[in-house]
Amino acid sequence: MTRKVKIACLPVAGIGNPFQYLMIQGLNTNETLHAYSGNKNRLIGIFLTAISSFPDYIHFDWIDSLYARRNKVLMLINAIAFLFQIYVCKYIFRIKIVATLHNIKPHDAKNLHLHFFIYKQFLKCCIKIRVFSNTTIAAASKYYDINTNKFFVIPEGSFVNYYPNNKSKAESRKTLELPDDAFIFLFLGNIRPYKGIQALLDIYKASEIKDSILIIAGNSPDKAYLEKIQKQTNTSIIIKPGFITTENVQLFYNAANIVVLPFTEVENSGSAILAMGFEKAVIAPKKGVLSERLSEQPELLYNDGELGLTLKHAAVLSELELRKIGQRNAKHLGKYQWEDFCAFFI
């Protein structure tokens, strides 16, 4: 029997993270590959993963979670431990280091100089780097001075089979206590400054779209920012902070007429992919991977300064028109499968 190529995945996000969970499932559809979660230890988990299973590859997703700490001294210690383990795995154990670059740099991060140094050293150790868009290759290559031939564009698959979707629009609105006849804009995702939520609130209020509601829903790691956002609620703006369970995600998407993603920085968007899987039309900036993923609905992609006009345009579209846009998005999303990532290792 031919030995399978072993791929350990770090950091361990668990089944609660659909990206990593589905990525591992997708890799394991190939009979020549065996993908699995590495060791959970945040300080020496890379080393423990290496010596416990001797993988052929260690694949990394969000590396800053392995070393970033609030205390600067602890962060420096963890950063040294992180890079030391990478060097040991690469040069002593001869394990191939690969990565998916979700963002060019960590969002909302302090100590950017330290992050830059760690990312650069890490990416130079990688034999391959996965990204989701051609625009990311140029930007990341320039920012970290990494040769473009290390980068490979492999879009992620959908979350259709991960999240339940058996509630109607009427059932969802009733559960969320929303009016039947309102036009509902939805932002669902982590409530963080780089997501452009404050700008969305300002522009939405200025647009004065009649009989509409804007819902901002999701978890927020920044309590001060959340408090600032919550102060702006009124009869047409609803903030629903907190973790949304896998079962309840469908309530928000099925209740909404359209999804709004007003991102200021984006290299990939699980939020867009999730919305497309629920057959939703999506208002988003005309930039990066969003232009590629949402290419079937160019009328809802906006340039800088055009968000207000796009909100107004969307609000006059009929339910049938929005449904057709959502169906086109879902069909386009079906072009990409989690199994596509197997080619990265073969």
Contacts in CASP RR format, 6 or more apart in sequence:
PFRMAT RR
TARGET T0000
AUTHOR 0000-0000-0000
METHOD contacts of the structure
MODEL  1
MTRKVKIACLPVAGIGNPFQYLMIQGLNTNETLHAYSGNKNRLIGIFLTA
ISSFPDYIHFDWIDSLYARRNKVLMLINAIAFLFQIYVCKYIFRIKIVAT
LHNIKPHDAKNLHLHFFIYKQFLKCCIKIRVFSNTTIAAASKYYDINTNK
FFVIPEGSFVNYYPNNKSKAESRKTLELPDDAFIFLFLGNIRPYKGIQAL
LDIYKASEIKDSILIIAGNSPDKAYLEKIQKQTNTSIIIKPGFITTENVQ
LFYNAANIVVLPFTEVENSGSAILAMGFEKAVIAPKKGVLSERLSEQPEL
LYNDGELGLTLKHAAVLSELELRKIGQRNAKHLGKYQWEDFCAFFI
2 32 0 8 1.000
4 31 0 8 1.000
4 32 0 8 1.000
4 33 0 8 1.000
4 34 0 8 1.000
5 32 0 8 1.000
5 33 0 8 1.000
5 34 0 8 1.000
5 56 0 8 1.000
5 57 0 8 1.000
5 345 0 8 1.000
5 346 0 8 1.000
6 34 0 8 1.000
6 36 0 8 1.000
6 53 0 8 1.000
6 54 0 8 1.000
6 55 0 8 1.000
6 56 0 8 1.000
6 57 0 8 1.000
7 27 0 8 1.000
7 33 0 8 1.000
7 34 0 8 1.000
7 35 0 8 1.000
7 36 0 8 1.000
7 55 0 8 1.000
7 56 0 8 1.000
7 57 0 8 1.000
7 58 0 8 1.000
7 59 0 8 1.000
7 345 0 8 1.000
8 35 0 8 1.000
8 36 0 8 1.000
8 37 0 8 1.000
8 38 0 8 1.000
8 49 0 8 1.000
8 50 0 8 1.000
8 53 0 8 1.000
8 55 0 8 1.000
8 57 0 8 1.000
8 58 0 8 1.000
8 59 0 8 1.000
9 20 0 8 1.000
9 23 0 8 1.000
9 24 0 8 1.000
9 35 0 8 1.000
9 36 0 8 1.000
9 37 0 8 1.000
9 38 0 8 1.000
9 58 0 8 1.000
9 59 0 8 1.000
9 60 0 8 1.000
9 61 0 8 1.000
10 37 0 8 1.000
10 38 0 8 1.000
10 39 0 8 1.000
10 45 0 8 1.000
10 46 0 8 1.000
10 49 0 8 1.000
10 58 0 8 1.000
10 59 0 8 1.000
10 60 0 8 1.000
10 61 0 8 1.000
10 66 0 8 1.000
11 40 0 8 1.000
11 42 0 8 1.000
11 60 0 8 1.000
11 61 0 8 1.000
11 62 0 8 1.000
11 63 0 8 1.000
11 65 0 8 1.000
11 66 0 8 1.000
12 37 0 8 1.000
12 38 0 8 1.000
12 39 0 8 1.000
12 40 0 8 1.000
13 19 0 8 1.000
13 20 0 8 1.000
13 21 0 8 1.000
13 61 0 8 1.000
13 62 0 8 1.000
14 20 0 8 1.000
14 21 0 8 1.000
14 37 0 8 1.000
15 21 0 8 1.000
16 246 0 8 1.000
18 159 0 8 1.000
18 162 0 8 1.000
18 163 0 8 1.000
19 61 0 8 1.000
19 156 0 8 1.000
19 270 0 8 1.000
20 37 0 8 1.000
20 61 0 8 1.000
21 162 0 8 1.000
22 156 0 8 1.000
22 157 0 8 1.000
22 159 0 8 1.000
22 162 0 8 1.000
22 338 0 8 1.000
23 35 0 8 1.000
23 100 0 8 1.000
23 156 0 8 1.000
23 338 0 8 1.000
23 341 0 8 1.000
24 35 0 8 1.000
24 36 0 8 1.000
24 37 0 8 1.000
25 338 0 8 1.000
26 35 0 8 1.000
26 337 0 8 1.000
26 338 0 8 1.000
26 339 0 8 1.000
26 341 0 8 1.000
26 342 0 8 1.000
27 33 0 8 1.000
27 35 0 8 1.000
27 338 0 8 1.000
27 339 0 8 1.000
27 341 0 8 1.000
27 342 0 8 1.000
27 345 0 8 1.000
28 34 0 8 1.000
28 35 0 8 1.000
29 338 0 8 1.000
29 339 0 8 1.000
29 342 0 8 1.000
30 339 0 8 1.000
30 342 0 8 1.000
30 346 0 8 1.000
32 346 0 8 1.000
33 342 0 8 1.000
33 345 0 8 1.000
33 346 0 8 1.000
35 59 0 8 1.000
36 53 0 8 1.000
38 45 0 8 1.000
38 49 0 8 1.000
38 53 0 8 1.000
39 45 0 8 1.000
39 46 0 8 1.000
39 48 0 8 1.000
39 49 0 8 1.000
39 52 0 8 1.000
41 48 0 8 1.000
42 65 0 8 1.000
42 66 0 8 1.000
42 78 0 8 1.000
43 78 0 8 1.000
43 81 0 8 1.000
44 81 0 8 1.000
44 85 0 8 1.000
45 85 0 8 1.000
46 58 0 8 1.000
46 66 0 8 1.000
46 82 0 8 1.000
46 85 0 8 1.000
46 86 0 8 1.000
46 89 0 8 1.000
47 85 0 8 1.000
47 88 0 8 1.000
47 89 0 8 1.000
49 55 0 8 1.000
49 58 0 8 1.000
50 58 0 8 1.000
50 85 0 8 1.000
50 88 0 8 1.000
50 89 0 8 1.000
50 93 0 8 1.000
50 95 0 8 1.000
54 93 0 8 1.000
54 95 0 8 1.000
55 95 0 8 1.000
56 95 0 8 1.000
56 96 0 8 1.000
57 95 0 8 1.000
57 96 0 8 1.000
57 97 0 8 1.000
57 98 0 8 1.000
57 345 0 8 1.000
58 89 0 8 1.000
58 95 0 8 1.000
58 96 0 8 1.000
58 97 0 8 1.000
58 98 0 8 1.000
59 98 0 8 1.000
59 99 0 8 1.000
59 100 0 8 1.000
60 97 0 8 1.000
60 98 0 8 1.000
60 99 0 8 1.000
60 100 0 8 1.000
60 122 0 8 1.000
61 99 0 8 1.000
61 100 0 8 1.000
61 102 0 8 1.000
62 102 0 8 1.000
63 82 0 8 1.000
63 99 0 8 1.000
63 118 0 8 1.000
63 119 0 8 1.000
63 122 0 8 1.000
64 106 0 8 1.000
64 109 0 8 1.000
64 115 0 8 1.000
64 118 0 8 1.000
66 78 0 8 1.000
66 82 0 8 1.000
67 75 0 8 1.000
67 78 0 8 1.000
67 79 0 8 1.000
67 81 0 8 1.000
67 82 0 8 1.000
67 118 0 8 1.000
68 75 0 8 1.000
68 78 0 8 1.000
68 106 0 8 1.000
68 109 0 8 1.000
68 115 0 8 1.000
69 75 0 8 1.000
69 78 0 8 1.000
72 111 0 8 1.000
75 111 0 8 1.000
75 114 0 8 1.000
76 114 0 8 1.000
79 114 0 8 1.000
79 118 0 8 1.000
82 118 0 8 1.000
82 122 0 8 1.000
83 118 0 8 1.000
83 121 0 8 1.000
83 122 0 8 1.000
86 97 0 8 1.000
86 121 0 8 1.000
86 122 0 8 1.000
86 125 0 8 1.000
87 125 0 8 1.000
89 95 0 8 1.000
89 97 0 8 1.000
90 96 0 8 1.000
90 97 0 8 1.000
90 125 0 8 1.000
96 127 0 8 1.000
97 122 0 8 1.000
97 125 0 8 1.000
97 126 0 8 1.000
97 127 0 8 1.000
98 126 0 8 1.000
98 127 0 8 1.000
98 128 0 8 1.000
98 129 0 8 1.000
98 130 0 8 1.000
98 344 0 8 1.000
98 345 0 8 1.000
99 122 0 8 1.000
99 123 0 8 1.000
99 126 0 8 1.000
99 128 0 8 1.000
99 129 0 8 1.000
99 130 0 8 1.000
100 129 0 8 1.000
100 130 0 8 1.000
100 131 0 8 1.000
101 123 0 8 1.000
101 129 0 8 1.000
101 130 0 8 1.000
101 131 0 8 1.000
101 136 0 8 1.000
101 140 0 8 1.000
101 267 0 8 1.000
102 267 0 8 1.000
102 268 0 8 1.000
103 265 0 8 1.000
103 267 0 8 1.000
103 268 0 8 1.000
104 136 0 8 1.000
104 139 0 8 1.000
104 140 0 8 1.000
104 143 0 8 1.000
104 267 0 8 1.000
105 112 0 8 1.000
105 115 0 8 1.000
105 116 0 8 1.000
105 119 0 8 1.000
105 143 0 8 1.000
106 115 0 8 1.000
107 192 0 8 1.000
107 194 0 8 1.000
107 265 0 8 1.000
108 192 0 8 1.000
108 193 0 8 1.000
108 194 0 8 1.000
108 222 0 8 1.000
109 115 0 8 1.000
116 144 0 8 1.000
119 144 0 8 1.000
120 144 0 8 1.000
120 145 0 8 1.000
120 146 0 8 1.000
123 129 0 8 1.000
123 140 0 8 1.000
123 144 0 8 1.000
123 146 0 8 1.000
123 150 0 8 1.000
124 144 0 8 1.000
124 146 0 8 1.000
126 150 0 8 1.000
127 150 0 8 1.000
128 150 0 8 1.000
128 152 0 8 1.000
128 344 0 8 1.000
129 140 0 8 1.000
129 146 0 8 1.000
129 150 0 8 1.000
129 151 0 8 1.000
129 152 0 8 1.000
130 151 0 8 1.000
130 152 0 8 1.000
130 153 0 8 1.000
130 154 0 8 1.000
130 341 0 8 1.000
130 344 0 8 1.000
131 137 0 8 1.000
131 140 0 8 1.000
131 151 0 8 1.000
131 152 0 8 1.000
131 153 0 8 1.000
131 154 0 8 1.000
131 267 0 8 1.000
132 153 0 8 1.000
132 154 0 8 1.000
132 155 0 8 1.000
132 156 0 8 1.000
132 267 0 8 1.000
132 268 0 8 1.000
132 289 0 8 1.000
133 153 0 8 1.000
133 267 0 8 1.000
133 268 0 8 1.000
133 288 0 8 1.000
133 289 0 8 1.000
133 292 0 8 1.000
134 153 0 8 1.000
134 292 0 8 1.000
135 287 0 8 1.000
135 288 0 8 1.000
135 289 0 8 1.000
136 151 0 8 1.000
136 153 0 8 1.000
136 267 0 8 1.000
136 268 0 8 1.000
136 288 0 8 1.000
136 289 0 8 1.000
137 148 0 8 1.000
137 151 0 8 1.000
137 153 0 8 1.000
138 148 0 8 1.000
139 267 0 8 1.000
140 146 0 8 1.000
140 151 0 8 1.000
141 147 0 8 1.000
141 148 0 8 1.000
141 151 0 8 1.000
152 344 0 8 1.000
154 340 0 8 1.000
154 341 0 8 1.000
154 343 0 8 1.000
154 344 0 8 1.000
155 289 0 8 1.000
155 292 0 8 1.000
155 293 0 8 1.000
155 336 0 8 1.000
155 340 0 8 1.000
156 268 0 8 1.000
156 270 0 8 1.000
156 273 0 8 1.000
156 336 0 8 1.000
156 338 0 8 1.000
156 341 0 8 1.000
157 273 0 8 1.000
157 333 0 8 1.000
157 334 0 8 1.000
157 336 0 8 1.000
157 337 0 8 1.000
157 338 0 8 1.000
157 340 0 8 1.000
158 273 0 8 1.000
158 276 0 8 1.000
158 277 0 8 1.000
158 333 0 8 1.000
158 334 0 8 1.000
158 336 0 8 1.000
159 270 0 8 1.000
159 273 0 8 1.000
159 274 0 8 1.000
159 277 0 8 1.000
160 277 0 8 1.000
162 246 0 8 1.000
163 246 0 8 1.000
163 249 0 8 1.000
163 250 0 8 1.000
163 274 0 8 1.000
163 278 0 8 1.000
164 246 0 8 1.000
164 247 0 8 1.000
164 249 0 8 1.000
164 250 0 8 1.000
165 250 0 8 1.000
165 253 0 8 1.000
165 254 0 8 1.000
165 278 0 8 1.000
166 250 0 8 1.000
167 175 0 8 1.000
167 250 0 8 1.000
167 251 0 8 1.000
167 254 0 8 1.000
168 254 0 8 1.000
169 254 0 8 1.000
169 255 0 8 1.000
170 180 0 8 1.000
171 254 0 8 1.000
172 178 0 8 1.000
172 250 0 8 1.000
172 251 0 8 1.000
172 252 0 8 1.000
172 254 0 8 1.000
172 255 0 8 1.000
173 179 0 8 1.000
173 180 0 8 1.000
173 255 0 8 1.000
175 251 0 8 1.000
176 251 0 8 1.000
176 252 0 8 1.000
176 255 0 8 1.000
178 184 0 8 1.000
178 213 0 8 1.000
178 255 0 8 1.000
179 213 0 8 1.000
181 211 0 8 1.000
182 211 0 8 1.000
182 212 0 8 1.000
182 213 0 8 1.000
183 209 0 8 1.000
183 211 0 8 1.000
183 212 0 8 1.000
183 213 0 8 1.000
183 257 0 8 1.000
183 315 0 8 1.000
184 212 0 8 1.000
184 213 0 8 1.000
184 214 0 8 1.000
184 215 0 8 1.000
184 255 0 8 1.000
184 256 0 8 1.000
184 257 0 8 1.000
184 258 0 8 1.000
185 204 0 8 1.000
185 212 0 8 1.000
185 213 0 8 1.000
185 214 0 8 1.000
185 215 0 8 1.000
185 256 0 8 1.000
185 257 0 8 1.000
185 258 0 8 1.000
185 259 0 8 1.000
185 260 0 8 1.000
185 283 0 8 1.000
185 311 0 8 1.000
185 314 0 8 1.000
186 214 0 8 1.000
186 215 0 8 1.000
186 217 0 8 1.000
186 252 0 8 1.000
186 253 0 8 1.000
186 255 0 8 1.000
186 256 0 8 1.000
186 258 0 8 1.000
186 259 0 8 1.000
186 260 0 8 1.000
187 195 0 8 1.000
187 197 0 8 1.000
187 200 0 8 1.000
187 214 0 8 1.000
187 215 0 8 1.000
187 216 0 8 1.000
187 217 0 8 1.000
187 259 0 8 1.000
187 260 0 8 1.000
187 261 0 8 1.000
187 262 0 8 1.000
188 215 0 8 1.000
188 217 0 8 1.000
188 218 0 8 1.000
188 244 0 8 1.000
188 249 0 8 1.000
188 252 0 8 1.000
188 253 0 8 1.000
188 259 0 8 1.000
188 271 0 8 1.000
188 274 0 8 1.000
188 275 0 8 1.000
189 195 0 8 1.000
189 217 0 8 1.000
189 218 0 8 1.000
189 219 0 8 1.000
189 271 0 8 1.000
190 218 0 8 1.000
190 219 0 8 1.000
190 220 0 8 1.000
190 221 0 8 1.000
191 197 0 8 1.000
191 216 0 8 1.000
191 218 0 8 1.000
191 219 0 8 1.000
191 220 0 8 1.000
191 222 0 8 1.000
191 225 0 8 1.000
191 226 0 8 1.000
191 229 0 8 1.000
191 241 0 8 1.000
192 220 0 8 1.000
192 221 0 8 1.000
192 222 0 8 1.000
192 225 0 8 1.000
193 222 0 8 1.000
193 225 0 8 1.000
194 263 0 8 1.000
194 264 0 8 1.000
194 265 0 8 1.000
195 261 0 8 1.000
195 262 0 8 1.000
195 263 0 8 1.000
195 264 0 8 1.000
196 262 0 8 1.000
196 263 0 8 1.000
196 264 0 8 1.000
197 216 0 8 1.000
197 229 0 8 1.000
197 262 0 8 1.000
198 228 0 8 1.000
198 229 0 8 1.000
199 262 0 8 1.000
199 264 0 8 1.000
199 307 0 8 1.000
200 214 0 8 1.000
200 216 0 8 1.000
200 260 0 8 1.000
200 262 0 8 1.000
200 307 0 8 1.000
201 214 0 8 1.000
201 216 0 8 1.000
201 229 0 8 1.000
201 232 0 8 1.000
201 237 0 8 1.000
203 262 0 8 1.000
203 307 0 8 1.000
203 308 0 8 1.000
203 311 0 8 1.000
204 214 0 8 1.000
204 237 0 8 1.000
204 308 0 8 1.000
204 311 0 8 1.000
205 232 0 8 1.000
205 237 0 8 1.000
206 308 0 8 1.000
207 308 0 8 1.000
207 311 0 8 1.000
207 312 0 8 1.000
209 311 0 8 1.000
209 312 0 8 1.000
209 315 0 8 1.000
212 236 0 8 1.000
212 315 0 8 1.000
213 236 0 8 1.000
213 237 0 8 1.000
213 238 0 8 1.000
214 236 0 8 1.000
214 237 0 8 1.000
214 238 0 8 1.000
214 260 0 8 1.000
215 238 0 8 1.000
215 239 0 8 1.000
215 240 0 8 1.000
215 252 0 8 1.000
215 255 0 8 1.000
215 256 0 8 1.000
216 229 0 8 1.000
216 237 0 8 1.000
216 238 0 8 1.000
216 239 0 8 1.000
216 240 0 8 1.000
217 239 0 8 1.000
217 240 0 8 1.000
217 241 0 8 1.000
217 244 0 8 1.000
217 252 0 8 1.000
218 240 0 8 1.000
218 241 0 8 1.000
218 242 0 8 1.000
218 243 0 8 1.000
218 244 0 8 1.000
219 241 0 8 1.000
219 242 0 8 1.000
219 243 0 8 1.000
219 244 0 8 1.000
220 226 0 8 1.000
220 229 0 8 1.000
220 241 0 8 1.000
220 242 0 8 1.000
226 241 0 8 1.000
229 239 0 8 1.000
230 239 0 8 1.000
230 241 0 8 1.000
232 239 0 8 1.000
233 239 0 8 1.000
244 252 0 8 1.000
249 274 0 8 1.000
250 278 0 8 1.000
253 259 0 8 1.000
253 274 0 8 1.000
253 275 0 8 1.000
253 278 0 8 1.000
253 280 0 8 1.000
254 278 0 8 1.000
256 280 0 8 1.000
257 314 0 8 1.000
257 319 0 8 1.000
257 322 0 8 1.000
258 280 0 8 1.000
258 281 0 8 1.000
258 282 0 8 1.000
258 283 0 8 1.000
258 300 0 8 1.000
258 314 0 8 1.000
258 322 0 8 1.000
259 271 0 8 1.000
259 272 0 8 1.000
259 275 0 8 1.000
259 280 0 8 1.000
259 281 0 8 1.000
259 282 0 8 1.000
259 283 0 8 1.000
260 282 0 8 1.000
260 283 0 8 1.000
260 284 0 8 1.000
260 311 0 8 1.000
261 269 0 8 1.000
261 271 0 8 1.000
261 272 0 8 1.000
261 275 0 8 1.000
261 282 0 8 1.000
261 283 0 8 1.000
261 284 0 8 1.000
261 285 0 8 1.000
261 290 0 8 1.000
262 283 0 8 1.000
262 284 0 8 1.000
262 285 0 8 1.000
262 307 0 8 1.000
263 269 0 8 1.000
263 284 0 8 1.000
263 285 0 8 1.000
263 290 0 8 1.000
264 285 0 8 1.000
266 285 0 8 1.000
266 287 0 8 1.000
266 288 0 8 1.000
266 289 0 8 1.000
266 290 0 8 1.000
267 288 0 8 1.000
267 289 0 8 1.000
268 289 0 8 1.000
269 284 0 8 1.000
269 289 0 8 1.000
269 290 0 8 1.000
269 293 0 8 1.000
272 282 0 8 1.000
272 284 0 8 1.000
272 290 0 8 1.000
272 293 0 8 1.000
272 294 0 8 1.000
273 293 0 8 1.000
273 333 0 8 1.000
275 282 0 8 1.000
275 329 0 8 1.000
276 282 0 8 1.000
276 293 0 8 1.000
276 294 0 8 1.000
276 326 0 8 1.000
276 329 0 8 1.000
276 330 0 8 1.000
276 332 0 8 1.000
276 333 0 8 1.000
277 329 0 8 1.000
277 330 0 8 1.000
277 333 0 8 1.000
278 330 0 8 1.000
279 323 0 8 1.000
279 326 0 8 1.000
279 327 0 8 1.000
279 329 0 8 1.000
279 330 0 8 1.000
280 326 0 8 1.000
280 329 0 8 1.000
281 297 0 8 1.000
281 300 0 8 1.000
281 314 0 8 1.000
281 317 0 8 1.000
281 322 0 8 1.000
281 325 0 8 1.000
281 326 0 8 1.000
281 329 0 8 1.000
282 294 0 8 1.000
282 297 0 8 1.000
282 300 0 8 1.000
282 329 0 8 1.000
283 300 0 8 1.000
283 302 0 8 1.000
283 307 0 8 1.000
283 310 0 8 1.000
283 311 0 8 1.000
283 314 0 8 1.000
284 290 0 8 1.000
284 294 0 8 1.000
284 300 0 8 1.000
284 301 0 8 1.000
284 302 0 8 1.000
285 301 0 8 1.000
285 302 0 8 1.000
285 303 0 8 1.000
285 304 0 8 1.000
285 307 0 8 1.000
286 301 0 8 1.000
286 302 0 8 1.000
286 303 0 8 1.000
290 301 0 8 1.000
291 301 0 8 1.000
293 332 0 8 1.000
293 333 0 8 1.000
294 300 0 8 1.000
294 301 0 8 1.000
294 329 0 8 1.000
295 332 0 8 1.000
296 325 0 8 1.000
296 328 0 8 1.000
296 329 0 8 1.000
296 331 0 8 1.000
296 332 0 8 1.000
297 325 0 8 1.000
297 326 0 8 1.000
297 328 0 8 1.000
297 329 0 8 1.000
299 313 0 8 1.000
300 310 0 8 1.000
300 313 0 8 1.000
300 314 0 8 1.000
300 325 0 8 1.000
302 308 0 8 1.000
302 309 0 8 1.000
302 310 0 8 1.000
314 322 0 8 1.000
317 325 0 8 1.000
END
